[in-house]
Amino acid sequence: MSEQFVIRSVRDIEEIEKTPYQERLKADNTYAAIACGASLNPDAPAISFMLNGDAYDQPMVIPYKELIRKIRQSANLFHDLGVGPTDVVTYLLPNIPQTHYILWGAEAAGIVNPINPLLEPATIADICRAAKTKVLVALGEVPGSEIWAKAMAVRSEIPTLEHVVRVFGPSDPEQGIIGFDETVEKYSGDKLDFERVIDPDDISSLYHTGGTTGTPKLARRTHFNEVIMALDLQIMGNMSQESIFMCGLPLFHVNGTTVTGLGPFAVGGHVVMLSPMGYRDPAVIKNFFKIVEHYKAQAFSSVPTVLSTLLDMPVGETDISSLQYAICGAAPLSVEMFKRFEAHTGMKILEGYGLTEGACASSINPKDGERKVGSIGIRMPYQRMKVVILDESGSYERDAEIGEIGAVCIQGPNVFKGYVEEAHNKGIWVQGDWFNSGDLGRMDEDGFFWLTGRKKELIIRGGHNIDPGMIEEVLYKLPDVAVAAAVGRPDPHAGEVPVAFVQLVEGSQMTPDDLLAYAKENVGERAAVPKAIHIIDTIPLTPVGKIFKPALRWQVIQRVFVKELESLGAMASAIDVTVGEDKIHGTSVNIRATCAEGSTPELLEEKIKAILAQYTVHYSVAAE
């Protein structure tokens, strides 16, 4: 795509849409899209892969002719293993070049199902059963990795499983294991050796979006969902053959596979893979700005936790002038961190919003126009986004007024085809084909969207979605637990961490430590293990008897802010912190502080703001 776009406002989006997307798309399925990008310059680098952050200047370079060859070989291998358009290939892999070969090769032959390899074996098995996995691909025995052990633990738990494929490991016919690296070379890389006309509406991927143990939510996305999203990213980010993107987010997540995968691949851009661990590699963070200088990278996709960590890394004399922007999403970014990071690096942050169900992204702040800090930006081209008012049963009443809080809904060719399990599809559609995101927000007079809360109550830890039901379900298995409720606790680094409130049955002698120990043993995802469990006399309920989680979240926020403000010490003689509902921001904290002798209201307010700088919860301060 040689056309460059200047996007300042919704009006520019509308101007772009005067050309139908059918005229801009070069392909209507992911295999054809990557093949198109690869044909532009077969010798150009598609991927530069570093083994670790300290070896950033010694990458393995994969040119486009090799990328498309490996994708074709992988597709031919999967087809030979019996994978057809409705069969599922699941993978458990870190960020390595083979992950891209397997991901796009699986979509060319059938359907891909990426799984977070950090999940516990029981959860992995649940997802595979829900997906009806036919072929399981996993990283072999590598020091420091538990992936192969997990694959072996779950293989007998998946009734539909026919083949296990090992990356970085030999074939073992006795154990029914196929060595990927040696076997894939037996297949043609010049073309697909099977007849398949990929329909744009064919399901290309099943991404896990949460759900309690035993009933995982798998989003059914089509080839067209994914290529239209790639087009949107190319437009909003001016992606081209000259683009150099750094990939540090995991390749089991739509951001990693789309923003730093399909998007640049489809236009012949260059993806720098920041080690198998991505941003979790301390050496990548330590050398981040040197990596930017070495590759002259223009952009990277990130989450607030990564930006927070990078703030501690000095730029020094490193030349990072090539950096044009960082895309930040998955969790709210504090206004203070936004400003500090831009000052630290001299680059733009484009804060956005998206869902697996919407193929990745639905809105973003315009790179060339006003960026409203704290907002999630304007809608992307060829998509629709609005705020609606729903009644108590979740049915549509009306569109929200400007500035009125309601349910954020999306519509367009990027929106998925529903979840695999029909029970998850109940109530997700509004007015026919508008998807109810479960997020609460408002739209301002300029078409910018602002999130104010989450009706679906997900806890977002460093951009990772945690279903509170996963925690609550485990706690309810204890006879001593009468009522359990998990919520997110504000965290300056991760955005939120999970905590739980428990109401015990009368006479129970269980302690918070007992409950925490049980949760650590039984919650199927390490990131979901609560950081604290609070025992309270009565869980707050709504008038109709439902748990009123906002009150619990307010209680948690109040505790965190009070604890943080203890560091004021002798500067304040009194501090009062109240938390409640806010019609504009969803939740707001009101802080009233009284100066101690020797301090001033101005100094006290400045100190309070410095202490709370990295929290995303809206607050107001009054010092006297």
DRENLOTOR-232585 format. One record per residue (C-alpha): residue in three letters; x, y, z. Coordinates in Angstrom, 1 decimal. Example, Ala and Ser with C-alpha at 12.3 -4.5 7.8 and 13.67 -1.06 7.14 Angstrom:
# residues 2
ALA,12.3,-4.5,7.8
SER,13.7,-1.1,7.1
***
This chain:
# residues 624
MET,0.0,0.0,0.0
SER,1.8,3.1,-1.2
GLU,-1.0,5.6,-0.3
GLN,-0.3,7.6,2.8
PHE,-3.1,8.9,5.0
VAL,-3.3,12.0,7.2
ILE,-5.8,11.4,9.9
ARG,-6.7,14.3,12.2
SER,-10.4,13.7,13.0
VAL,-13.5,11.7,12.2
ARG,-14.0,13.8,9.1
ASP,-10.8,12.3,7.6
ILE,-12.1,8.8,8.4
GLU,-15.3,9.7,6.5
GLU,-13.2,10.9,3.6
ILE,-11.3,7.6,3.5
GLU,-14.5,5.7,3.5
LYS,-15.6,7.4,0.2
THR,-13.4,4.7,-1.4
PRO,-15.0,1.3,-0.6
TYR,-12.8,-1.1,1.3
GLN,-13.2,-3.6,-1.5
GLU,-11.2,-1.3,-3.8
ARG,-8.4,-1.0,-1.2
LEU,-8.0,-4.7,-0.2
LYS,-5.5,-6.7,-2.2
ALA,-6.7,-10.0,-0.8
ASP,-9.7,-11.4,1.0
ASN,-8.0,-14.1,3.1
THR,-4.9,-14.1,5.3
TYR,-2.8,-16.5,3.2
ALA,-3.3,-14.4,0.0
ALA,-2.6,-11.2,2.0
ILE,0.8,-12.4,3.2
ALA,1.6,-13.8,-0.3
CYS,0.8,-10.4,-1.8
GLY,3.1,-8.6,0.7
ALA,5.9,-11.2,0.1
SER,5.7,-10.7,-3.7
LEU,6.6,-6.9,-3.4
ASN,10.2,-7.7,-2.6
PRO,10.9,-11.4,-1.9
ASP,14.5,-10.6,-0.7
ALA,13.4,-7.9,1.8
PRO,13.5,-8.8,5.5
ALA,10.2,-10.0,6.8
ILE,11.4,-10.9,10.3
SER,14.5,-10.2,12.3
PHE,14.5,-12.5,15.3
MET,16.8,-12.1,18.3
LEU,17.5,-14.9,20.7
ASN,17.6,-12.6,23.7
GLY,17.7,-8.9,24.4
ASP,21.5,-8.9,24.8
ALA,21.9,-10.4,21.3
TYR,19.9,-7.8,19.5
ASP,22.6,-7.0,17.0
GLN,23.0,-10.7,16.0
PRO,19.5,-11.5,14.6
MET,18.3,-14.4,12.5
VAL,16.9,-12.6,9.4
ILE,14.1,-14.3,7.5
PRO,13.4,-12.7,4.1
TYR,9.9,-12.7,2.6
LYS,10.7,-15.5,0.2
GLU,11.5,-17.7,3.2
LEU,8.5,-16.6,5.2
ILE,6.0,-17.5,2.5
ARG,7.9,-20.7,1.8
LYS,7.7,-21.8,5.4
ILE,4.0,-20.9,5.6
ARG,3.2,-23.0,2.5
GLN,5.3,-25.9,3.9
SER,3.4,-25.7,7.2
ALA,0.0,-25.6,5.4
ASN,1.0,-28.6,3.3
LEU,2.1,-30.5,6.4
PHE,-1.1,-29.7,8.3
HIS,-3.2,-30.7,5.2
ASP,-1.3,-34.0,5.1
LEU,-2.2,-34.6,8.7
GLY,-5.9,-34.4,7.8
VAL,-6.5,-30.7,8.5
GLY,-9.3,-29.3,6.4
PRO,-11.2,-26.0,6.4
THR,-13.2,-26.9,9.6
ASP,-10.3,-28.6,11.5
VAL,-8.4,-27.0,14.3
VAL,-4.6,-26.6,14.9
THR,-3.8,-25.5,18.4
TYR,-0.4,-24.2,19.3
LEU,1.5,-23.6,22.6
LEU,4.5,-21.5,21.5
PRO,6.6,-18.6,22.5
ASN,7.5,-15.7,20.1
ILE,9.7,-17.5,17.6
PRO,9.6,-17.4,13.8
GLN,8.1,-20.9,13.7
THR,5.0,-19.4,15.5
HIS,4.3,-17.3,12.4
TYR,4.8,-20.2,10.0
ILE,2.4,-22.4,12.0
LEU,-0.1,-19.6,12.7
TRP,-0.6,-18.6,9.0
GLY,0.0,-22.1,7.7
ALA,-2.8,-23.4,9.9
GLU,-5.1,-20.7,8.7
ALA,-4.3,-21.6,5.1
ALA,-5.2,-25.3,5.7
GLY,-7.8,-25.0,8.4
ILE,-8.4,-23.0,11.6
VAL,-5.8,-21.9,14.1
ASN,-6.2,-21.8,17.9
PRO,-3.4,-20.0,19.7
ILE,-3.2,-20.7,23.5
ASN,-1.3,-18.9,26.2
PRO,1.4,-21.4,27.2
LEU,1.5,-19.9,30.7
LEU,-2.0,-21.3,31.5
GLU,-2.2,-24.3,33.7
PRO,-2.7,-27.8,32.0
ALA,-6.3,-28.2,33.1
THR,-7.2,-24.8,31.5
ILE,-5.3,-25.7,28.3
ALA,-7.2,-29.0,28.1
ASP,-10.5,-27.2,28.5
ILE,-9.7,-24.9,25.7
CYS,-8.6,-27.7,23.4
ARG,-11.7,-29.7,24.1
ALA,-13.9,-26.6,23.4
ALA,-12.0,-26.0,20.1
LYS,-12.0,-29.7,19.1
THR,-8.3,-29.6,18.5
LYS,-7.1,-32.1,15.8
VAL,-3.4,-31.2,15.8
LEU,-1.5,-29.9,18.8
VAL,1.8,-28.0,18.2
ALA,4.0,-27.3,21.1
LEU,7.6,-26.2,21.9
GLY,9.8,-29.1,22.7
GLU,12.0,-29.6,25.8
VAL,13.8,-26.3,26.1
PRO,15.6,-25.4,29.4
GLY,13.4,-23.0,31.5
SER,10.2,-23.9,29.6
GLU,7.3,-26.0,30.9
ILE,5.4,-26.0,27.6
TRP,6.3,-29.6,26.5
ALA,5.5,-31.0,29.9
LYS,2.1,-29.3,29.7
ALA,1.5,-30.6,26.1
MET,2.2,-34.2,27.3
ALA,0.0,-33.7,30.3
VAL,-3.1,-32.7,28.2
ARG,-2.7,-34.9,25.1
SER,-4.8,-37.7,26.6
GLU,-7.5,-35.2,27.8
ILE,-8.4,-34.1,24.2
PRO,-10.8,-36.6,22.6
THR,-10.5,-35.1,19.1
LEU,-6.7,-35.0,19.1
GLU,-5.0,-37.0,16.3
HIS,-1.5,-35.6,16.1
VAL,1.1,-33.9,18.3
VAL,3.8,-31.8,16.6
ARG,7.0,-30.8,18.4
VAL,8.9,-27.6,17.5
PHE,12.7,-27.9,18.3
GLY,12.6,-31.6,18.8
PRO,12.9,-34.8,16.8
SER,10.1,-37.1,15.7
ASP,9.3,-40.0,17.9
PRO,7.0,-42.5,16.0
GLU,6.7,-44.7,19.1
GLN,5.2,-41.8,21.1
GLY,3.2,-40.5,18.1
ILE,5.2,-37.3,18.0
ILE,6.1,-35.4,14.8
GLY,9.2,-33.2,14.8
PHE,8.1,-30.0,13.1
ASP,11.5,-28.7,11.9
GLU,12.6,-31.9,10.2
THR,9.2,-33.0,8.8
VAL,8.1,-29.6,7.4
GLU,11.2,-29.6,5.0
LYS,9.7,-32.6,3.2
TYR,6.9,-30.5,1.9
SER,6.7,-28.1,-1.0
GLY,7.2,-24.4,-0.3
ASP,6.5,-23.2,-3.9
LYS,2.7,-23.6,-3.6
LEU,-0.1,-25.2,-1.7
ASP,-0.3,-28.8,-2.7
PHE,-4.1,-29.0,-2.1
GLU,-7.1,-27.5,-3.7
ARG,-8.8,-25.0,-1.4
VAL,-10.7,-21.9,-2.3
ILE,-10.7,-19.9,0.9
ASP,-14.0,-18.1,1.3
PRO,-13.7,-14.7,3.1
ASP,-16.3,-15.9,5.6
ASP,-14.5,-19.1,6.4
ILE,-13.4,-19.3,10.1
SER,-9.7,-18.6,10.3
SER,-9.1,-18.6,14.0
LEU,-10.4,-19.4,17.5
TYR,-9.0,-17.0,20.1
HIS,-9.5,-17.6,23.8
THR,-11.1,-14.6,25.4
GLY,-11.6,-15.8,28.9
GLY,-14.4,-17.7,30.5
THR,-14.5,-19.8,33.7
THR,-12.9,-23.2,33.9
GLY,-14.7,-25.8,31.8
THR,-16.5,-23.2,29.6
PRO,-13.8,-21.2,27.8
LYS,-15.0,-18.5,25.5
LEU,-13.5,-19.0,22.0
ALA,-14.1,-16.2,19.5
ARG,-14.9,-17.4,15.9
ARG,-13.1,-15.0,13.6
THR,-13.1,-15.1,9.8
HIS,-10.4,-14.5,7.2
PHE,-12.2,-11.3,6.2
ASN,-12.4,-10.1,9.8
GLU,-8.6,-10.4,9.9
VAL,-7.7,-8.9,6.5
ILE,-10.0,-5.9,7.0
MET,-8.3,-5.3,10.4
ALA,-4.9,-5.4,8.7
LEU,-6.2,-2.8,6.2
ASP,-7.4,-0.6,9.1
LEU,-4.0,-0.8,10.8
GLN,-2.2,0.0,7.6
ILE,-4.4,3.1,7.2
MET,-4.2,4.4,10.8
GLY,-0.5,3.6,11.1
ASN,0.6,4.4,7.6
MET,2.2,1.0,7.3
SER,4.2,0.3,4.1
GLN,7.2,-1.6,2.8
GLU,9.4,0.9,4.7
SER,7.7,0.2,8.0
ILE,9.7,-1.4,10.8
PHE,7.7,-2.7,13.7
MET,9.0,-4.1,17.0
CYS,7.0,-7.1,18.3
GLY,7.2,-7.7,22.0
LEU,3.6,-8.8,22.8
PRO,2.8,-12.5,22.7
LEU,1.8,-14.3,19.6
PHE,-1.2,-16.0,21.3
HIS,-2.8,-12.6,21.5
VAL,-4.5,-10.7,18.7
ASN,-2.4,-7.6,19.2
GLY,0.8,-9.5,18.7
THR,-0.4,-11.5,15.7
THR,-2.2,-8.6,13.9
VAL,-0.5,-5.3,14.7
THR,3.0,-6.8,14.6
GLY,2.1,-9.7,12.2
LEU,-0.5,-9.7,9.5
GLY,-0.7,-5.8,9.3
PRO,3.0,-5.3,8.3
PHE,3.4,-8.6,6.5
ALA,0.5,-7.8,4.1
VAL,2.4,-4.7,2.9
GLY,5.9,-6.1,2.9
GLY,7.0,-4.4,6.2
HIS,9.7,-5.5,8.6
VAL,8.9,-7.1,12.0
VAL,11.6,-7.2,14.7
MET,10.8,-10.0,17.1
LEU,12.1,-9.0,20.6
SER,13.1,-12.5,21.7
PRO,11.0,-15.6,22.6
MET,9.9,-13.9,25.8
GLY,9.1,-10.5,24.2
TYR,8.7,-7.7,26.8
ARG,9.1,-10.3,29.6
ASP,12.8,-10.6,28.7
PRO,14.6,-8.2,31.1
ALA,17.4,-7.8,28.6
VAL,14.9,-6.5,26.0
ILE,13.7,-3.8,28.4
LYS,17.3,-3.0,29.4
ASN,18.4,-2.6,25.7
PHE,15.1,-1.3,24.3
PHE,16.3,2.0,23.1
LYS,19.6,0.5,21.7
ILE,17.3,-1.9,19.7
VAL,15.3,1.0,18.4
GLU,18.6,2.7,17.2
HIS,20.0,-0.5,15.7
TYR,16.9,-1.3,13.6
LYS,15.7,2.3,13.1
ALA,12.3,1.1,14.3
GLN,9.3,3.3,13.6
ALA,6.7,1.9,16.0
PHE,5.9,-0.7,18.5
SER,2.7,-2.0,20.2
SER,2.5,-2.0,23.9
VAL,0.5,-2.0,27.1
PRO,0.8,0.4,30.1
THR,3.0,-1.9,32.1
VAL,5.7,-1.9,29.4
LEU,5.7,1.9,29.1
SER,5.9,2.1,32.9
THR,9.0,-0.1,32.9
LEU,10.6,1.7,30.0
LEU,10.3,5.0,31.9
ASP,13.1,3.7,34.2
MET,15.4,3.0,31.2
PRO,17.6,6.0,30.4
VAL,17.7,7.0,26.7
GLY,21.0,8.7,27.1
GLU,22.9,9.3,23.8
THR,20.9,6.7,22.0
ASP,19.4,7.9,18.7
ILE,15.7,6.9,18.8
SER,14.6,9.6,16.4
SER,13.2,6.9,14.0
LEU,10.4,6.2,16.5
GLN,7.2,7.8,15.3
TYR,4.6,6.3,17.7
ALA,3.7,3.6,20.2
ILE,0.3,2.0,20.1
CYS,-0.9,1.5,23.6
GLY,-4.1,-0.5,24.5
ALA,-5.5,-3.4,26.5
ALA,-5.7,-1.4,29.7
PRO,-6.1,2.3,30.7
LEU,-3.0,4.5,30.7
SER,-2.7,7.2,33.4
VAL,-2.5,10.8,32.1
GLU,0.7,11.4,34.1
MET,2.4,8.3,32.6
PHE,1.3,9.3,29.1
LYS,2.9,12.8,29.6
ARG,6.1,11.4,31.2
PHE,6.7,8.8,28.5
GLU,6.3,11.3,25.7
ALA,8.7,13.6,27.4
HIS,11.1,10.8,28.1
THR,11.2,9.5,24.5
GLY,10.0,12.4,22.3
MET,7.6,10.1,20.5
LYS,3.8,10.0,20.3
ILE,1.6,7.5,22.2
LEU,-1.5,6.5,20.3
GLU,-3.9,5.2,22.9
GLY,-6.6,2.9,21.4
TYR,-9.2,0.2,22.2
GLY,-10.0,-3.1,20.8
LEU,-11.4,-6.6,21.3
THR,-10.6,-10.1,20.1
GLU,-14.2,-10.1,19.0
GLY,-13.5,-7.1,16.8
ALA,-10.4,-8.7,15.3
CYS,-8.1,-6.4,17.3
ALA,-8.8,-2.7,17.3
SER,-11.9,-0.5,17.0
SER,-10.7,3.0,17.9
ILE,-7.4,4.9,18.3
ASN,-6.3,8.5,18.8
PRO,-5.4,10.1,15.4
LYS,-1.7,10.3,14.8
ASP,-1.8,13.6,13.0
GLY,-4.5,15.4,14.9
GLU,-5.5,16.2,18.5
ARG,-4.9,13.3,20.8
LYS,-7.2,13.5,23.8
VAL,-5.2,12.0,26.7
GLY,-7.2,9.4,28.6
SER,-9.6,8.8,25.7
ILE,-9.5,5.7,23.4
GLY,-9.7,7.8,20.3
ILE,-11.9,7.9,17.3
ARG,-13.4,4.9,15.4
MET,-11.3,3.3,12.7
PRO,-12.3,3.3,9.0
TYR,-15.0,0.9,7.7
GLN,-16.1,0.2,11.3
ARG,-19.0,1.6,13.3
MET,-18.9,2.3,17.0
LYS,-21.5,3.9,19.3
VAL,-22.8,4.1,22.9
VAL,-26.3,2.7,23.6
ILE,-28.7,2.7,26.6
LEU,-29.9,-0.8,27.6
ASP,-32.7,-1.7,29.9
GLU,-32.4,-4.0,32.9
SER,-32.7,-7.1,30.7
GLY,-29.9,-5.9,28.4
SER,-32.2,-5.0,25.6
TYR,-31.7,-1.9,23.4
GLU,-33.7,1.2,24.5
ARG,-32.0,4.0,22.5
ASP,-28.7,5.5,21.4
ALA,-26.9,7.5,24.1
GLU,-26.7,11.3,24.0
ILE,-23.4,13.0,23.5
GLY,-21.5,12.6,26.8
GLU,-24.0,10.1,28.3
ILE,-22.6,6.8,29.7
GLY,-23.9,3.6,28.2
ALA,-22.7,0.3,26.6
VAL,-20.0,0.6,24.0
CYS,-21.0,-1.4,20.8
ILE,-19.2,-2.1,17.6
GLN,-20.3,-3.1,14.1
GLY,-18.6,-3.8,10.8
PRO,-16.7,-6.3,8.6
ASN,-14.2,-6.8,11.5
VAL,-16.7,-8.2,13.9
PHE,-16.5,-11.9,14.7
LYS,-19.1,-14.6,14.1
GLY,-19.9,-15.3,17.7
TYR,-18.4,-17.8,20.2
VAL,-18.0,-21.5,19.7
GLU,-20.2,-22.4,22.6
GLU,-23.8,-21.2,22.0
ALA,-24.3,-20.4,25.7
HIS,-21.8,-17.6,25.4
ASN,-23.7,-15.9,22.6
LYS,-26.8,-15.1,24.7
GLY,-27.3,-11.3,24.8
ILE,-24.1,-10.3,23.0
TRP,-25.9,-8.7,20.0
VAL,-27.8,-5.4,20.1
GLN,-30.1,-4.2,17.3
GLY,-29.2,-7.3,15.2
ASP,-25.5,-7.1,14.4
TRP,-24.1,-4.6,16.9
PHE,-21.7,-6.4,19.3
ASN,-22.1,-5.3,23.0
SER,-18.5,-5.1,24.2
GLY,-19.5,-5.2,27.8
ASP,-17.5,-2.0,28.4
LEU,-19.2,1.2,29.6
GLY,-18.2,4.5,28.0
ARG,-19.3,7.8,26.5
MET,-18.7,9.6,23.2
ASP,-17.9,13.3,23.1
GLU,-18.9,16.0,20.6
ASP,-15.7,15.3,18.5
GLY,-16.4,11.6,18.1
PHE,-13.8,10.6,20.8
PHE,-14.7,7.7,23.0
TRP,-14.0,7.5,26.7
LEU,-14.2,4.3,28.8
THR,-15.8,4.7,32.2
GLY,-16.1,1.1,33.5
ARG,-16.8,-2.5,32.6
LYS,-20.2,-4.1,32.9
LYS,-18.6,-7.5,32.2
GLU,-16.3,-6.9,35.2
LEU,-13.2,-8.4,33.7
ILE,-10.0,-7.7,35.7
ILE,-7.3,-6.4,33.3
ARG,-3.8,-7.2,34.7
GLY,-1.1,-5.7,32.5
GLY,-3.3,-6.0,29.4
HIS,-4.2,-9.6,30.3
ASN,-8.0,-10.3,30.8
ILE,-8.9,-12.2,33.9
ASP,-12.4,-13.5,34.4
PRO,-13.4,-13.0,38.1
GLY,-15.6,-16.1,37.7
MET,-12.4,-18.2,37.5
ILE,-11.5,-17.1,41.0
GLU,-15.0,-17.1,42.5
GLU,-15.7,-20.6,41.2
VAL,-12.7,-22.0,43.0
LEU,-13.5,-20.3,46.3
TYR,-17.1,-21.5,46.1
LYS,-15.8,-25.1,46.3
LEU,-14.9,-24.5,49.9
PRO,-17.8,-25.4,52.3
ASP,-16.8,-22.4,54.5
VAL,-17.5,-19.9,51.8
ALA,-21.0,-18.5,51.7
VAL,-20.4,-15.7,49.1
ALA,-17.3,-14.8,47.0
ALA,-16.6,-11.9,44.7
ALA,-13.4,-11.1,42.9
VAL,-12.6,-7.5,41.6
GLY,-9.6,-5.6,40.3
ARG,-7.4,-3.7,42.7
PRO,-5.6,-0.6,41.2
ASP,-1.9,-1.3,40.8
PRO,0.7,1.3,39.7
HIS,2.5,-1.2,37.5
ALA,0.0,-3.7,36.2
GLY,-3.1,-1.4,36.1
GLU,-5.1,-3.9,38.1
VAL,-4.4,-7.1,40.1
PRO,-7.1,-9.5,41.3
VAL,-8.3,-9.5,44.9
ALA,-11.3,-11.3,46.4
PHE,-13.9,-10.6,49.1
VAL,-15.4,-13.6,51.0
GLN,-18.4,-13.9,53.3
LEU,-17.9,-17.0,55.4
VAL,-20.6,-19.3,56.7
GLU,-21.5,-18.8,60.3
GLY,-19.0,-20.4,62.7
SER,-16.2,-20.8,60.2
GLN,-12.7,-20.3,61.5
MET,-11.0,-19.9,58.1
THR,-8.5,-17.0,57.8
PRO,-7.4,-14.9,54.8
ASP,-4.2,-16.9,54.7
ASP,-6.1,-20.2,54.5
LEU,-8.1,-18.9,51.6
LEU,-5.1,-17.6,49.8
ALA,-3.2,-20.8,50.1
TYR,-6.2,-22.7,48.7
ALA,-6.6,-20.2,45.8
LYS,-2.9,-20.6,44.9
GLU,-3.3,-24.3,44.7
ASN,-6.5,-24.3,42.7
VAL,-6.9,-21.3,40.5
GLY,-6.0,-22.5,37.0
GLU,-4.1,-19.4,35.9
ARG,-1.2,-17.9,37.8
ALA,-2.0,-14.4,36.8
ALA,-5.5,-14.9,38.3
VAL,-4.4,-15.9,41.7
PRO,-5.7,-13.2,44.1
LYS,-3.1,-10.8,45.6
ALA,-5.3,-10.6,48.7
ILE,-8.5,-12.1,50.1
HIS,-10.6,-10.0,52.4
ILE,-13.1,-11.6,54.8
ILE,-16.1,-9.3,55.4
ASP,-19.3,-9.7,57.4
THR,-21.6,-9.1,54.5
ILE,-21.1,-8.9,50.7
PRO,-23.1,-5.8,49.4
LEU,-26.1,-6.8,47.3
THR,-28.3,-4.9,44.8
PRO,-32.1,-4.6,45.7
VAL,-32.7,-7.7,43.6
GLY,-30.1,-9.7,45.5
LYS,-27.1,-9.6,43.1
ILE,-23.6,-8.9,44.3
PHE,-23.0,-5.2,43.9
LYS,-19.3,-5.2,42.8
PRO,-18.9,-1.5,42.3
ALA,-19.1,-1.1,46.1
LEU,-16.3,-3.7,46.5
ARG,-14.2,-1.9,43.9
TRP,-14.8,1.4,45.7
GLN,-13.7,-0.2,49.0
VAL,-10.5,-1.6,47.4
ILE,-9.6,1.8,45.7
GLN,-10.2,3.6,49.0
ARG,-7.8,1.2,50.8
VAL,-5.1,1.6,48.1
PHE,-5.3,5.4,48.0
VAL,-5.3,5.7,51.8
LYS,-2.2,3.4,52.0
GLU,-0.4,5.4,49.3
LEU,-1.1,8.7,51.0
GLU,0.4,7.5,54.2
SER,3.7,8.5,52.6
LEU,2.7,12.2,53.0
GLY,3.8,11.8,56.6
ALA,4.0,15.1,58.4
MET,2.9,17.2,55.4
ALA,-0.8,16.5,56.2
SER,-2.6,16.7,59.5
ALA,-5.7,14.9,58.1
ILE,-6.6,13.0,55.0
ASP,-10.1,11.9,53.9
VAL,-10.6,9.6,50.9
THR,-14.1,8.8,49.6
VAL,-14.9,6.8,46.4
GLY,-18.1,6.6,44.5
GLU,-20.0,6.6,41.2
ASP,-19.3,9.5,38.8
LYS,-21.6,10.4,35.8
ILE,-18.7,11.4,33.6
HIS,-15.8,9.1,34.7
GLY,-17.7,6.1,36.0
THR,-15.8,6.0,39.3
SER,-14.1,9.0,41.0
VAL,-12.0,9.4,44.2
ASN,-12.5,12.6,46.2
ILE,-9.5,13.5,48.4
ARG,-9.7,16.2,51.1
ALA,-6.4,17.0,52.8
THR,-5.6,19.4,55.6
CYS,-2.1,20.9,55.7
ALA,0.2,20.4,58.6
GLU,2.1,23.3,60.0
GLY,4.9,24.3,57.7
SER,3.1,23.0,54.5
THR,0.9,24.8,52.0
PRO,-2.2,23.6,50.0
GLU,-0.2,24.0,46.8
LEU,2.7,21.9,48.0
LEU,0.4,19.3,49.5
GLU,-1.7,19.0,46.3
GLU,1.5,18.7,44.2
LYS,2.8,15.9,46.4
ILE,-0.5,14.0,46.4
LYS,-0.6,14.1,42.5
ALA,3.0,12.9,42.4
ILE,2.2,9.9,44.7
LEU,-0.9,8.9,42.6
ALA,0.6,9.7,39.2
GLN,0.6,6.1,37.9
TYR,-3.0,5.3,38.9
THR,-5.7,5.4,36.2
VAL,-8.7,5.9,38.5
HIS,-10.0,9.5,38.2
TYR,-9.5,11.6,41.3
SER,-9.9,15.1,42.5
VAL,-7.9,16.8,45.3
ALA,-8.8,19.6,47.6
ALA,-6.2,20.8,50.1
GLU,-6.8,23.3,52.8
***
